[in-house]
Amino acid sequence: MFSDLERPPLDAQFLQGRLVRPGSLWTQIDVLTETESTNAVVAAAARAGTPEGLVVAAEHQSSGRGRLGRTWTTPARSAVLMSALLRPTAVPADRWPWLGLLVPLAVAAAVRRVGEIPAVVKWPNDVLVEDRKLSGILLERVEGPAAVVGIGLNVTLRESEKPQPAATSLALEGAATTDRATVLAAVLRELATRYQTWVDAAGDPATILPSYRELSATLGRLVRVELPDGTHLEGRARDLDADGRLIVDTPNGPRPLAAGDVTHLRTN
């Protein structure tokens, strides 16, 4: 059992002081002791007309959600669990899917900077260390229009607490810091910088692609992709197209994929 000294609570006032300033993207940071889902809280705020820049973090989520209807479970205070409200109205609607690639890229870059570990991105929106999952992102579009960006990042998760063998955490990877406030602030700063650059360029993929290719764990790999219709395909992930779709070279030719669950295949 962890004590408050080992897993201290987040201080909302401290985070506000570091991140909410004139000209900043972030306008309000709330910290909840427990909630079913930070994405649900922020989505409700978005529908009520709350401006861009709200961040809701939670010490524990009782019904945290991941992609494809999966659950995201972590012990209390062991992870950064937060959702942010964005309204990229200056970006054409057909470029909004790039936000789903921008966010994990920002998380990986922040972790590399403050954690000093080789975090990489797995298409479409996971963050890995080698093939171990460190972070997952859930992006939801709600009426408004608005985007709700949910981030779950394991910080002090121990080996005995792993929900699955492929999970990892900053602590397990020997990161330079496991202070959640430091990590949370680094992620939000990195996200704000990359998001503003993308918005200023009207969502131009060129603001994302070079860095994504550099930090991608998927491009160039042999992959198996489970598709939404229940079928699957295998091939080599070659690149992203202009819409952010993953291009997989298969025996039947290239396939651009907008969605799917990717498994990296090992080669002997």
DRENPA-3360 file (N, C-alpha, C; in nm, 2 decimals, always signed):
BEGIN
1 = MFSDLERP = +0.09/-0.12/+0.00/+0.00/+0.00/+0.00/+0.09/+0.12/+0.00 ~ +0.06/+0.22/-0.10/+0.14/+0.34/-0.10/+0.09/+0.44/-0.01 ~ +0.18/+0.52/+0.05/+0.14/+0.63/+0.14/+0.13/+0.76/+0.06 ~ +0.09/+0.87/+0.12/+0.08/+1.00/+0.05/+0.22/+1.04/+0.01 ~ +0.32/+1.00/+0.09/+0.46/+1.04/+0.06/+0.51/+0.98/-0.07 ~ +0.46/+0.86/-0.10/+0.50/+0.79/-0.22/+0.41/+0.82/-0.34 ~ +0.28/+0.84/-0.31/+0.18/+0.88/-0.42/+0.10/+1.00/-0.37 ~ +0.17/+1.12/-0.37/+0.10/+1.24/-0.32/-0.01/+1.28/-0.41;
9 = PLDAQFLQ = -0.11/+1.35/-0.35/-0.22/+1.40/-0.44/-0.18/+1.52/-0.52 ~ -0.24/+1.54/-0.63/-0.22/+1.65/-0.72/-0.27/+1.78/-0.65 ~ -0.20/+1.89/-0.67/-0.24/+2.02/-0.61/-0.29/+2.11/-0.72 ~ -0.43/+2.12/-0.73/-0.49/+2.20/-0.84/-0.44/+2.34/-0.84 ~ -0.42/+2.40/-0.72/-0.38/+2.54/-0.72/-0.24/+2.56/-0.77 ~ -0.15/+2.46/-0.74/-0.01/+2.46/-0.78/-0.01/+2.45/-0.94 ~ -0.09/+2.36/-0.99/-0.09/+2.34/-1.14/-0.15/+2.46/-1.21 ~ -0.25/+2.52/-1.15/-0.31/+2.65/-1.20/-0.20/+2.75/-1.21;
17 = GRLVRPGS = -0.12/+2.77/-1.11/-0.02/+2.87/-1.11/+0.09/+2.85/-1.21 ~ +0.12/+2.72/-1.24/+0.22/+2.69/-1.34/+0.17/+2.70/-1.48 ~ +0.04/+2.67/-1.50/-0.01/+2.65/-1.64/-0.11/+2.75/-1.69 ~ -0.18/+2.81/-1.60/-0.29/+2.91/-1.64/-0.24/+3.05/-1.63 ~ -0.20/+3.11/-1.74/-0.14/+3.24/-1.74/-0.20/+3.31/-1.86 ~ -0.19/+3.45/-1.86/-0.24/+3.52/-1.98/-0.17/+3.47/-2.11 ~ -0.25/+3.45/-2.21/-0.20/+3.40/-2.34/-0.19/+3.25/-2.35 ~ -0.21/+3.18/-2.23/-0.19/+3.03/-2.23/-0.32/+2.97/-2.29;
25 = LWTQIDVL = -0.30/+2.85/-2.36/-0.41/+2.78/-2.40/-0.50/+2.73/-2.29 ~ -0.44/+2.70/-2.18/-0.51/+2.64/-2.06/-0.57/+2.75/-1.98 ~ -0.70/+2.74/-1.95/-0.78/+2.84/-1.88/-0.82/+2.80/-1.74 ~ -0.83/+2.67/-1.72/-0.88/+2.62/-1.59/-0.84/+2.47/-1.57 ~ -0.78/+2.44/-1.45/-0.74/+2.30/-1.42/-0.81/+2.26/-1.30 ~ -0.89/+2.16/-1.31/-0.97/+2.10/-1.20/-0.91/+1.96/-1.16 ~ -0.90/+1.93/-1.04/-0.85/+1.80/-0.99/-0.96/+1.73/-0.91 ~ -1.01/+1.62/-0.96/-1.12/+1.55/-0.89/-1.06/+1.43/-0.81;
33 = TETESTNA = -1.11/+1.40/-0.69/-1.06/+1.29/-0.62/-1.10/+1.16/-0.69 ~ -1.22/+1.15/-0.74/-1.26/+1.03/-0.82/-1.37/+1.07/-0.91 ~ -1.38/+1.01/-1.03/-1.49/+1.03/-1.12/-1.50/+0.90/-1.21 ~ -1.61/+0.89/-1.27/-1.62/+0.77/-1.36/-1.53/+0.79/-1.48 ~ -1.53/+0.91/-1.54/-1.45/+0.93/-1.66/-1.43/+1.08/-1.67 ~ -1.30/+1.12/-1.68/-1.27/+1.26/-1.71/-1.32/+1.31/-1.84 ~ -1.32/+1.22/-1.94/-1.37/+1.25/-2.07/-1.52/+1.29/-2.06 ~ -1.60/+1.21/-1.98/-1.74/+1.24/-1.97/-1.76/+1.38/-1.90;
41 = VVAAAARA = -1.68/+1.41/-1.81/-1.69/+1.54/-1.74/-1.66/+1.65/-1.84 ~ -1.56/+1.64/-1.91/-1.52/+1.75/-2.01/-1.62/+1.75/-2.12 ~ -1.67/+1.64/-2.17/-1.77/+1.64/-2.28/-1.90/+1.71/-2.23 ~ -1.94/+1.69/-2.11/-2.06/+1.76/-2.06/-2.03/+1.91/-2.05 ~ -1.91/+1.95/-2.01/-1.87/+2.09/-2.01/-1.87/+2.15/-2.15 ~ -1.82/+2.07/-2.25/-1.82/+2.12/-2.39/-1.96/+2.15/-2.44 ~ -2.05/+2.06/-2.41/-2.19/+2.07/-2.46/-2.26/+2.19/-2.39 ~ -2.21/+2.23/-2.27/-2.27/+2.34/-2.20/-2.21/+2.47/-2.25;
49 = GTPEGLVV = -2.11/+2.47/-2.34/-2.06/+2.59/-2.39/-1.93/+2.64/-2.33 ~ -1.86/+2.55/-2.25/-1.74/+2.59/-2.18/-1.63/+2.62/-2.29 ~ -1.56/+2.73/-2.28/-1.46/+2.77/-2.38/-1.34/+2.66/-2.38 ~ -1.27/+2.67/-2.49/-1.15/+2.59/-2.50/-1.05/+2.61/-2.38 ~ -0.98/+2.51/-2.34/-0.88/+2.53/-2.24/-0.90/+2.47/-2.11 ~ -1.02/+2.41/-2.08/-1.05/+2.34/-1.96/-0.97/+2.21/-1.95 ~ -0.91/+2.18/-1.84/-0.85/+2.05/-1.81/-0.90/+1.99/-1.69 ~ -0.95/+1.87/-1.69/-1.00/+1.80/-1.57/-0.91/+1.68/-1.55;
57 = AAEHQSSG = -0.84/+1.67/-1.43/-0.76/+1.55/-1.39/-0.83/+1.48/-1.28 ~ -0.80/+1.35/-1.27/-0.86/+1.27/-1.16/-0.76/+1.19/-1.09 ~ -0.77/+1.17/-0.96/-0.68/+1.08/-0.89/-0.71/+0.94/-0.92 ~ -0.84/+0.91/-0.95/-0.89/+0.78/-0.98/-1.01/+0.78/-1.07 ~ -1.02/+0.69/-1.16/-1.13/+0.68/-1.25/-1.20/+0.54/-1.22 ~ -1.33/+0.55/-1.19/-1.39/+0.42/-1.17/-1.44/+0.35/-1.30 ~ -1.45/+0.43/-1.40/-1.50/+0.37/-1.53/-1.42/+0.43/-1.65 ~ -1.29/+0.44/-1.63/-1.20/+0.50/-1.73/-1.22/+0.42/-1.86;
65 = RGRLGRTW = -1.22/+0.49/-1.98/-1.24/+0.43/-2.10/-1.11/+0.44/-2.19 ~ -1.09/+0.34/-2.27/-0.98/+0.35/-2.38/-1.05/+0.33/-2.51 ~ -0.97/+0.31/-2.61/-1.02/+0.30/-2.75/-1.09/+0.17/-2.76 ~ -1.19/+0.16/-2.86/-1.26/+0.04/-2.90/-1.34/-0.01/-2.78 ~ -1.39/+0.08/-2.69/-1.47/+0.04/-2.58/-1.40/-0.03/-2.46 ~ -1.27/-0.03/-2.47/-1.19/-0.10/-2.36/-1.19/-0.01/-2.23 ~ -1.16/-0.07/-2.12/-1.15/+0.00/-1.99/-1.00/+0.04/-1.97 ~ -0.98/+0.14/-1.89/-0.85/+0.18/-1.85/-0.85/+0.19/-1.70;
73 = TTPARSAV = -0.78/+0.10/-1.63/-0.78/+0.09/-1.49/-0.64/+0.11/-1.43 ~ -0.63/+0.19/-1.33/-0.50/+0.21/-1.26/-0.53/+0.23/-1.11 ~ -0.44/+0.19/-1.02/-0.46/+0.23/-0.88/-0.46/+0.38/-0.86 ~ -0.53/+0.42/-0.76/-0.55/+0.57/-0.73/-0.41/+0.63/-0.72 ~ -0.39/+0.75/-0.78/-0.27/+0.83/-0.77/-0.15/+0.77/-0.84 ~ -0.17/+0.67/-0.92/-0.06/+0.60/-0.98/-0.03/+0.65/-1.12 ~ -0.12/+0.73/-1.17/-0.12/+0.77/-1.31/-0.16/+0.92/-1.33 ~ -0.12/+0.97/-1.44/-0.18/+1.10/-1.49/-0.31/+1.07/-1.57;
81 = LMSALLRP = -0.42/+1.10/-1.52/-0.55/+1.08/-1.58/-0.61/+1.21/-1.60 ~ -0.63/+1.26/-1.73/-0.68/+1.39/-1.75/-0.75/+1.40/-1.89 ~ -0.84/+1.49/-1.90/-0.90/+1.53/-2.03/-0.90/+1.68/-2.05 ~ -0.88/+1.72/-2.17/-0.88/+1.86/-2.21/-0.98/+1.89/-2.31 ~ -1.03/+2.01/-2.31/-1.13/+2.06/-2.40/-1.06/+2.15/-2.51 ~ -1.07/+2.11/-2.63/-1.01/+2.19/-2.74/-1.12/+2.22/-2.84 ~ -1.11/+2.34/-2.90/-1.21/+2.38/-3.01/-1.13/+2.44/-3.12 ~ -1.07/+2.35/-3.21/-0.99/+2.40/-3.32/-1.08/+2.44/-3.44;
89 = TAVPADRW = -1.16/+2.54/-3.42/-1.26/+2.59/-3.52/-1.19/+2.65/-3.64 ~ -1.06/+2.69/-3.63/-1.00/+2.74/-3.75/-0.94/+2.63/-3.84 ~ -0.96/+2.51/-3.80/-0.91/+2.39/-3.87/-1.02/+2.33/-3.95 ~ -1.01/+2.31/-4.08/-1.12/+2.24/-4.16/-1.15/+2.11/-4.09 ~ -1.28/+2.07/-4.10/-1.32/+1.95/-4.04/-1.25/+1.82/-4.08 ~ -1.21/+1.82/-4.21/-1.15/+1.70/-4.26/-1.00/+1.68/-4.21 ~ -0.95/+1.79/-4.14/-0.82/+1.78/-4.08/-0.82/+1.75/-3.93 ~ -0.94/+1.75/-3.87/-0.95/+1.72/-3.73/-0.89/+1.58/-3.69;
97 = PWLGLLVP = -0.90/+1.48/-3.78/-0.84/+1.35/-3.73/-0.69/+1.36/-3.70 ~ -0.62/+1.46/-3.75/-0.48/+1.47/-3.72/-0.46/+1.50/-3.58 ~ -0.56/+1.55/-3.51/-0.55/+1.58/-3.37/-0.52/+1.45/-3.29 ~ -0.58/+1.34/-3.34/-0.56/+1.21/-3.28/-0.41/+1.16/-3.29 ~ -0.34/+1.21/-3.38/-0.20/+1.18/-3.39/-0.11/+1.28/-3.32 ~ -0.15/+1.41/-3.32/-0.08/+1.51/-3.25/-0.07/+1.49/-3.10 ~ -0.17/+1.44/-3.04/-0.17/+1.43/-2.89/-0.08/+1.32/-2.84 ~ -0.08/+1.20/-2.90/+0.02/+1.10/-2.85/+0.17/+1.15/-2.88;
105 = LAVAAAVR = +0.18/+1.22/-2.99/+0.32/+1.27/-3.02/+0.36/+1.37/-2.91 ~ +0.27/+1.46/-2.87/+0.30/+1.55/-2.76/+0.33/+1.48/-2.63 ~ +0.26/+1.37/-2.60/+0.28/+1.29/-2.48/+0.42/+1.23/-2.48 ~ +0.45/+1.17/-2.60/+0.58/+1.10/-2.61/+0.70/+1.20/-2.60 ~ +0.68/+1.32/-2.66/+0.79/+1.42/-2.66/+0.81/+1.47/-2.52 ~ +0.70/+1.49/-2.44/+0.71/+1.54/-2.31/+0.78/+1.43/-2.22 ~ +0.74/+1.31/-2.23/+0.80/+1.20/-2.15/+0.95/+1.18/-2.18 ~ +0.98/+1.20/-2.31/+1.13/+1.19/-2.35/+1.20/+1.30/-2.28;
113 = RVGEIPAV = +1.14/+1.42/-2.27/+1.21/+1.54/-2.22/+1.23/+1.53/-2.07 ~ +1.12/+1.51/-1.99/+1.13/+1.51/-1.85/+1.16/+1.38/-1.79 ~ +1.12/+1.27/-1.86/+1.14/+1.13/-1.80/+1.27/+1.07/-1.85 ~ +1.32/+1.13/-1.96/+1.45/+1.08/-2.02/+1.44/+0.93/-2.05 ~ +1.33/+0.89/-2.11/+1.32/+0.75/-2.16/+1.27/+0.76/-2.30 ~ +1.30/+0.65/-2.38/+1.28/+0.66/-2.53/+1.13/+0.62/-2.56 ~ +1.04/+0.71/-2.53/+0.90/+0.69/-2.56/+0.88/+0.71/-2.71 ~ +0.79/+0.63/-2.77/+0.76/+0.63/-2.91/+0.61/+0.62/-2.92;
121 = VKWPNDVL = +0.56/+0.65/-3.05/+0.41/+0.64/-3.07/+0.38/+0.52/-3.16 ~ +0.27/+0.46/-3.12/+0.21/+0.35/-3.19/+0.08/+0.40/-3.26 ~ +0.07/+0.38/-3.39/-0.06/+0.42/-3.46/-0.18/+0.34/-3.40 ~ -0.29/+0.41/-3.38/-0.31/+0.55/-3.40/-0.28/+0.64/-3.28 ~ -0.29/+0.59/-3.16/-0.27/+0.69/-3.05/-0.23/+0.62/-2.92 ~ -0.13/+0.53/-2.92/-0.07/+0.48/-2.80/+0.07/+0.54/-2.79 ~ +0.12/+0.54/-2.66/+0.26/+0.57/-2.64/+0.33/+0.45/-2.58 ~ +0.44/+0.41/-2.63/+0.51/+0.29/-2.59/+0.65/+0.32/-2.55;
129 = VEDRKLSG = +0.71/+0.23/-2.47/+0.85/+0.22/-2.45/+0.89/+0.08/-2.50 ~ +0.96/+0.08/-2.61/+0.98/-0.05/-2.69/+0.84/-0.09/-2.72 ~ +0.79/-0.21/-2.69/+0.66/-0.26/-2.72/+0.57/-0.26/-2.59 ~ +0.61/-0.19/-2.49/+0.53/-0.18/-2.37/+0.45/-0.06/-2.36 ~ +0.32/-0.07/-2.33/+0.23/+0.05/-2.33/+0.24/+0.13/-2.21 ~ +0.28/+0.26/-2.23/+0.29/+0.35/-2.13/+0.17/+0.44/-2.11 ~ +0.11/+0.48/-2.23/+0.00/+0.58/-2.23/-0.09/+0.54/-2.34 ~ -0.22/+0.58/-2.31/-0.32/+0.57/-2.41/-0.40/+0.70/-2.42;
137 = ILLERVEG = -0.45/+0.72/-2.54/-0.52/+0.85/-2.57/-0.66/+0.81/-2.62 ~ -0.76/+0.88/-2.58/-0.90/+0.87/-2.63/-0.95/+1.00/-2.67 ~ -0.97/+1.02/-2.80/-1.02/+1.14/-2.86/-1.16/+1.13/-2.90 ~ -1.24/+1.22/-2.85/-1.39/+1.22/-2.89/-1.43/+1.36/-2.94 ~ -1.51/+1.36/-3.05/-1.56/+1.48/-3.10/-1.70/+1.50/-3.05 ~ -1.74/+1.61/-3.00/-1.87/+1.64/-2.94/-1.93/+1.76/-3.01 ~ -2.06/+1.78/-3.00/-2.12/+1.89/-3.07/-2.07/+2.02/-3.01 ~ -2.06/+2.12/-3.09/-2.01/+2.25/-3.04/-1.95/+2.34/-3.14;
145 = PAAVVGIG = -1.86/+2.30/-3.23/-1.79/+2.17/-3.22/-1.68/+2.17/-3.12 ~ -1.64/+2.06/-3.07/-1.53/+2.05/-2.98/-1.46/+1.91/-2.98 ~ -1.34/+1.91/-2.93/-1.27/+1.78/-2.92/-1.24/+1.76/-2.78 ~ -1.26/+1.64/-2.72/-1.23/+1.61/-2.59/-1.11/+1.51/-2.60 ~ -1.00/+1.55/-2.54/-0.88/+1.47/-2.55/-0.85/+1.41/-2.41 ~ -0.86/+1.27/-2.41/-0.84/+1.20/-2.28/-0.70/+1.14/-2.28 ~ -0.62/+1.15/-2.18/-0.49/+1.10/-2.17/-0.48/+1.02/-2.04 ~ -0.43/+0.90/-2.05/-0.39/+0.81/-1.94/-0.25/+0.77/-1.95;
153 = LNVTLRES = -0.17/+0.81/-1.85/-0.03/+0.79/-1.85/+0.02/+0.72/-1.72 ~ +0.07/+0.60/-1.73/+0.11/+0.53/-1.60/+0.24/+0.59/-1.55 ~ +0.24/+0.63/-1.42/+0.35/+0.69/-1.36/+0.42/+0.60/-1.26 ~ +0.35/+0.56/-1.15/+0.42/+0.48/-1.05/+0.36/+0.34/-1.04 ~ +0.29/+0.29/-1.15/+0.24/+0.16/-1.15/+0.35/+0.06/-1.13 ~ +0.33/-0.04/-1.03/+0.43/-0.14/-1.00/+0.40/-0.27/-1.08 ~ +0.50/-0.35/-1.09/+0.49/-0.48/-1.16/+0.37/-0.56/-1.12 ~ +0.34/-0.56/-0.99/+0.23/-0.64/-0.93/+0.10/-0.58/-0.96;
161 = EKPQPAAT = +0.10/-0.45/-1.01/-0.03/-0.38/-1.03/-0.07/-0.37/-1.18 ~ +0.02/-0.43/-1.26/+0.00/-0.42/-1.41/-0.13/-0.49/-1.45 ~ -0.22/-0.42/-1.52/-0.35/-0.48/-1.57/-0.32/-0.58/-1.68 ~ -0.21/-0.57/-1.75/-0.18/-0.67/-1.85/-0.02/-0.67/-1.86 ~ +0.03/-0.78/-1.91/+0.18/-0.80/-1.92/+0.25/-0.69/-2.00 ~ +0.18/-0.64/-2.10/+0.24/-0.54/-2.19/+0.24/-0.40/-2.13 ~ +0.18/-0.38/-2.02/+0.18/-0.24/-1.96/+0.31/-0.21/-1.90 ~ +0.33/-0.08/-1.89/+0.45/-0.03/-1.82/+0.42/+0.11/-1.76;
169 = SLALEGAA = +0.52/+0.16/-1.69/+0.50/+0.29/-1.63/+0.64/+0.37/-1.62 ~ +0.63/+0.49/-1.59/+0.76/+0.57/-1.58/+0.85/+0.51/-1.47 ~ +0.79/+0.46/-1.36/+0.87/+0.40/-1.26/+0.94/+0.27/-1.30 ~ +0.86/+0.19/-1.37/+0.91/+0.06/-1.42/+1.02/+0.08/-1.53 ~ +1.02/+0.19/-1.60/+1.12/+0.22/-1.70/+1.24/+0.30/-1.65 ~ +1.24/+0.33/-1.52/+1.35/+0.40/-1.46/+1.36/+0.55/-1.51 ~ +1.24/+0.61/-1.52/+1.24/+0.75/-1.56/+1.31/+0.84/-1.47 ~ +1.35/+0.96/-1.52/+1.42/+1.06/-1.44/+1.33/+1.12/-1.33;
177 = TTDRATVL = +1.20/+1.12/-1.36/+1.11/+1.17/-1.26/+0.98/+1.09/-1.26 ~ +0.92/+1.07/-1.14/+0.79/+1.01/-1.13/+0.70/+1.10/-1.05 ~ +0.73/+1.23/-1.06/+0.64/+1.33/-0.99/+0.52/+1.36/-1.09 ~ +0.40/+1.33/-1.05/+0.29/+1.34/-1.15/+0.26/+1.49/-1.19 ~ +0.28/+1.58/-1.09/+0.26/+1.72/-1.13/+0.36/+1.77/-1.24 ~ +0.49/+1.73/-1.22/+0.59/+1.76/-1.32/+0.55/+1.70/-1.46 ~ +0.51/+1.57/-1.46/+0.48/+1.50/-1.58/+0.35/+1.57/-1.65 ~ +0.25/+1.59/-1.56/+0.13/+1.65/-1.62/+0.15/+1.79/-1.68;
185 = AAVLRELA = +0.23/+1.87/-1.61/+0.26/+2.00/-1.66/+0.34/+1.99/-1.79 ~ +0.44/+1.90/-1.80/+0.52/+1.88/-1.92/+0.43/+1.84/-2.04 ~ +0.34/+1.75/-2.01/+0.25/+1.71/-2.12/+0.16/+1.82/-2.17 ~ +0.10/+1.90/-2.08/+0.01/+2.01/-2.12/+0.09/+2.12/-2.19 ~ +0.21/+2.14/-2.15/+0.29/+2.25/-2.22/+0.33/+2.20/-2.36 ~ +0.37/+2.07/-2.37/+0.40/+2.02/-2.51/+0.28/+2.02/-2.60 ~ +0.17/+1.98/-2.54/+0.04/+1.97/-2.62/+0.00/+2.11/-2.66 ~ +0.01/+2.21/-2.58/-0.03/+2.35/-2.61/+0.06/+2.40/-2.72;
193 = TRYQTWVD = +0.19/+2.37/-2.72/+0.28/+2.43/-2.82/+0.25/+2.36/-2.96 ~ +0.24/+2.23/-2.96/+0.21/+2.16/-3.08/+0.07/+2.19/-3.14 ~ -0.02/+2.20/-3.05/-0.16/+2.23/-3.09/-0.17/+2.37/-3.15 ~ -0.11/+2.47/-3.09/-0.11/+2.60/-3.14/-0.05/+2.62/-3.28 ~ +0.07/+2.55/-3.30/+0.13/+2.54/-3.43/+0.04/+2.49/-3.53 ~ -0.02/+2.38/-3.50/-0.12/+2.31/-3.59/-0.23/+2.40/-3.63 ~ -0.29/+2.46/-3.53/-0.41/+2.55/-3.55/-0.37/+2.67/-3.63 ~ -0.25/+2.73/-3.60/-0.21/+2.84/-3.68/-0.19/+2.81/-3.83;
201 = AAGDPATI = -0.15/+2.69/-3.85/-0.13/+2.64/-3.99/-0.26/+2.58/-4.05 ~ -0.38/+2.61/-3.99/-0.50/+2.56/-4.04/-0.50/+2.40/-4.05 ~ -0.43/+2.34/-3.95/-0.44/+2.19/-3.95/-0.35/+2.13/-4.05 ~ -0.25/+2.20/-4.11/-0.16/+2.14/-4.21/-0.09/+2.02/-4.15 ~ -0.10/+1.90/-4.22/-0.03/+1.78/-4.17/+0.12/+1.80/-4.16 ~ +0.17/+1.89/-4.24/+0.32/+1.91/-4.24/+0.37/+1.96/-4.10 ~ +0.28/+2.01/-4.01/+0.32/+2.05/-3.88/+0.34/+1.92/-3.79 ~ +0.29/+1.81/-3.83/+0.29/+1.69/-3.75/+0.37/+1.58/-3.81;
209 = LPSYRELS = +0.36/+1.56/-3.94/+0.42/+1.44/-4.00/+0.57/+1.42/-3.97 ~ +0.66/+1.52/-3.99/+0.80/+1.49/-3.97/+0.83/+1.43/-3.83 ~ +0.77/+1.49/-3.73/+0.80/+1.45/-3.59/+0.73/+1.31/-3.57 ~ +0.61/+1.29/-3.63/+0.55/+1.16/-3.61/+0.63/+1.05/-3.67 ~ +0.68/+1.07/-3.79/+0.76/+0.97/-3.86/+0.88/+0.94/-3.77 ~ +0.94/+1.04/-3.71/+1.07/+1.03/-3.63/+1.04/+0.94/-3.51 ~ +0.92/+0.96/-3.45/+0.90/+0.89/-3.32/+0.80/+0.77/-3.34 ~ +0.77/+0.73/-3.46/+0.68/+0.62/-3.48/+0.74/+0.49/-3.46;
217 = ATLGRLVR = +0.67/+0.41/-3.38/+0.72/+0.27/-3.36/+0.65/+0.18/-3.46 ~ +0.55/+0.23/-3.54/+0.47/+0.15/-3.63/+0.52/+0.15/-3.77 ~ +0.56/+0.27/-3.82/+0.61/+0.28/-3.96/+0.73/+0.20/-3.98 ~ +0.73/+0.12/-4.09/+0.84/+0.03/-4.12/+0.82/-0.11/-4.06 ~ +0.73/-0.13/-3.97/+0.71/-0.26/-3.91/+0.61/-0.34/-3.98 ~ +0.63/-0.48/-3.96/+0.53/-0.57/-4.00/+0.42/-0.57/-3.90 ~ +0.29/-0.56/-3.94/+0.19/-0.54/-3.85/+0.07/-0.63/-3.88 ~ -0.01/-0.66/-3.78/-0.14/-0.72/-3.80/-0.24/-0.62/-3.75;
225 = VELPDGTH = -0.34/-0.59/-3.83/-0.44/-0.49/-3.80/-0.58/-0.55/-3.79 ~ -0.64/-0.55/-3.67/-0.78/-0.59/-3.65/-0.87/-0.48/-3.69 ~ -0.95/-0.50/-3.79/-1.04/-0.39/-3.85/-1.17/-0.39/-3.78 ~ -1.24/-0.27/-3.78/-1.37/-0.26/-3.71/-1.47/-0.36/-3.76 ~ -1.46/-0.41/-3.88/-1.57/-0.50/-3.92/-1.54/-0.65/-3.88 ~ -1.43/-0.67/-3.80/-1.40/-0.80/-3.75/-1.30/-0.88/-3.83 ~ -1.26/-0.83/-3.95/-1.16/-0.89/-4.03/-1.02/-0.84/-3.99 ~ -0.92/-0.89/-4.04/-0.79/-0.84/-4.01/-0.70/-0.85/-4.14;
233 = LEGRARDL = -0.59/-0.78/-4.14/-0.49/-0.79/-4.25/-0.35/-0.78/-4.19 ~ -0.26/-0.83/-4.27/-0.12/-0.82/-4.22/-0.04/-0.76/-4.34 ~ +0.07/-0.69/-4.30/+0.16/-0.63/-4.40/+0.25/-0.54/-4.33 ~ +0.32/-0.46/-4.41/+0.42/-0.36/-4.36/+0.36/-0.22/-4.36 ~ +0.36/-0.16/-4.24/+0.32/-0.02/-4.23/+0.42/+0.07/-4.30 ~ +0.37/+0.14/-4.40/+0.47/+0.22/-4.48/+0.47/+0.36/-4.45 ~ +0.35/+0.43/-4.43/+0.35/+0.57/-4.41/+0.21/+0.61/-4.37 ~ +0.19/+0.74/-4.35/+0.06/+0.80/-4.33/+0.02/+0.88/-4.46;
241 = DADGRLIV = -0.11/+0.87/-4.50/-0.15/+0.95/-4.61/-0.19/+1.09/-4.57 ~ -0.24/+1.17/-4.66/-0.28/+1.31/-4.63/-0.39/+1.33/-4.53 ~ -0.46/+1.22/-4.51/-0.57/+1.22/-4.41/-0.53/+1.16/-4.28 ~ -0.41/+1.12/-4.26/-0.36/+1.06/-4.14/-0.39/+0.91/-4.13 ~ -0.43/+0.85/-4.24/-0.46/+0.71/-4.25/-0.33/+0.63/-4.26 ~ -0.32/+0.51/-4.20/-0.20/+0.43/-4.20/-0.21/+0.35/-4.33 ~ -0.10/+0.36/-4.41/-0.09/+0.28/-4.54/-0.01/+0.15/-4.51 ~ -0.08/+0.04/-4.53/-0.02/-0.09/-4.50/+0.00/-0.16/-4.64;
249 = DTPNGPRP = +0.12/-0.20/-4.67/+0.15/-0.27/-4.79/+0.12/-0.42/-4.76 ~ +0.02/-0.47/-4.83/-0.03/-0.61/-4.81/+0.00/-0.69/-4.94 ~ -0.01/-0.82/-4.93/+0.01/-0.90/-5.05/-0.08/-0.87/-5.17 ~ -0.20/-0.80/-5.13/-0.29/-0.76/-5.23/-0.28/-0.61/-5.27 ~ -0.17/-0.55/-5.22/-0.16/-0.41/-5.26/-0.17/-0.32/-5.13 ~ -0.14/-0.19/-5.15/-0.15/-0.10/-5.03/-0.29/-0.08/-4.99 ~ -0.31/-0.07/-4.85/-0.44/-0.04/-4.79/-0.43/+0.07/-4.70 ~ -0.50/+0.18/-4.73/-0.51/+0.29/-4.63/-0.61/+0.26/-4.52;
257 = LAAGDVTH = -0.57/+0.28/-4.40/-0.66/+0.24/-4.29/-0.69/+0.36/-4.20 ~ -0.82/+0.39/-4.18/-0.86/+0.50/-4.09/-0.87/+0.46/-3.95 ~ -0.89/+0.33/-3.92/-0.91/+0.28/-3.79/-0.87/+0.14/-3.78 ~ -0.83/+0.09/-3.67/-0.79/-0.05/-3.65/-0.71/-0.06/-3.53 ~ -0.70/-0.19/-3.48/-0.61/-0.22/-3.36/-0.49/-0.29/-3.41 ~ -0.37/-0.22/-3.40/-0.25/-0.27/-3.45/-0.17/-0.35/-3.36 ~ -0.12/-0.46/-3.40/-0.02/-0.54/-3.33/+0.11/-0.54/-3.41 ~ +0.22/-0.51/-3.34/+0.35/-0.51/-3.41/+0.40/-0.66/-3.41;
265 = LRTN = +0.43/-0.71/-3.52/+0.47/-0.84/-3.54/+0.63/-0.85/-3.53 ~ +0.67/-0.95/-3.46/+0.82/-0.97/-3.44/+0.87/-1.05/-3.56 ~ +0.99/-1.02/-3.60/+1.05/-1.09/-3.71/+1.17/-1.17/-3.66 ~ +1.19/-1.29/-3.70/+1.30/-1.38/-3.65/+1.42/-1.36/-3.74;
% end
